Amino acid sequence: MTPPPVIPSPAAPPPSPIIDAHLHVWDPARVHYPWLGPHLAPLDRTYRFDDVAPALEAAGVDAVILVQAADDPADTALMQRTADRHPEVVGIVAWAPLEAPDRVAATLDGLRRDDRIVGIRSLIHDKPAGWIARPAQDAAIGMLADRGIPFDFVTRSPLALTELARLLERHPTARVVVDHLGTAPLDGSATERADWRRLLADVAAHPLAHAKISGLFGPSTPRVAVDAVREVVDVARDLFGADRLMYGGDWPVATLAAGIPSSAPRMSPQVVP
């Protein structure tokens, strides 16, 4: 009898690339960073992609997305020049002047020529409460929504998530990315964590909202327990689902506490079930 033909097993799919979705570069000689100064001495210098490349390789990171660090078109230009030299940079979250809708349109028209632009961010955490809800800014968010351009939302306090939830009610087609899980209180009290979860849930109810597991390790939390990390990541997975979450190392800010080599291993087992 002729033996049946051997049917080869299907080849295993290649592993998905690991993308760090939140990494900064900056150069105070080229760009003005109002928030940077002697009070942040470890960060008050130039940080180039070359400085972090070895750590990214050691952590198994294949590609990165650069995120704006100044409300200045020169910052966007710096990220574009970095991406020109480093193919590992697969995306850029650029700046646009949200307070000036007429300039936003022109800025977006210019940026659309660069297919590496994947979103817009402004340092709204350095602005007064309610800034994003002002008429000009609200109109600018509407422009982003109409063009399908994601908006990165960064805040110093989970309380600002209330403003984001209201913004999403006004702009149901807006695509947003919540940076740093809305400033998750990794070392906060049980009450603070419960309040954060409630506020984040209001945002996660919007189907076009995504979130970054990034910026969790601040100067006061360098040795936070893995269980505390797991708790906030589990909350994020419950609210958003794994398909609406991304990981970001937040270098070089992360160097104040953890850094890429130590934060990536702590985070990666938590993101994937």
C-alpha positions, 0 to 999 in steps of 0.5 A: 500500500502506498503510504498517505502523503505527508502534509507539512504542518503550517509554518508558525507565524512570525512573532509580532514586533515589539513596539515602544509607543512612547519614547522622547528625544530632545535637544535644548540647543535646538528646541525650547522646553519650558518645563525643563531646567535645573530642577530636573537636572538628570534630564536637562541635557540632550537625549538622542536616539543613539543614547537609548538604542542599546537599551532598546535592543537589550530589551527586545524592542524592535521599533519605536514611536517618538512623542512630542516633548515641546509645544514647538514645531522645532520639536516635530522637526527634531523627531523627523530628522531622528526618524530619517537617520533611524529606521527603528522609528516607525511613527511620530506623535507631532505637535499642533497649535490646538489653541489656534484652529486656523494654524492647526489646519495648515499644520496638519496639511503640512504634516500629512506629507510625512506618513510617519506622523501617527498622531498629535499631542500638546502638553495640556498637562502644563495648561490650566484646568479646562484648557482643552474644552475652550472653544478654539481647542474644541474646534481643533479636536473636531478637525482631528476627528474629521481627519481621523488623526489620533490625539494623545491626551496627557495629564498630571492627575486622573481628575483630568480624565473627566475633561476627556470623557466630556470631550469624547461626548462632544466628539464621538468620532475622535480617536484618542490615546490616553498617555500613562493610563491617565496617570495611574496612581501606582503607589496611591491609596485604595480610594485613589485607585478606585477613583482612577478606575472609575474615571478611566472607565468613563473614557474606555466606554468610548470605542475609539479610545486607546491607552498607553501603559507608560509613564507608570514609574515616577521618581517616587515609585522606582521600587514599586511592587510587581503586584501594584503594576499588575493591578493597574495593568489588569484594570486597563485590560479589563476596561480597554481590552488588550487590542486597545492598549500599547506599551511605552517605555517613556524614555528618558523620563523613565531614567528618573526611576526605572529606565528601559532595561528594568521597566520593559521586563516588568511590563511585558508579562503584564500586557500579554495574557 
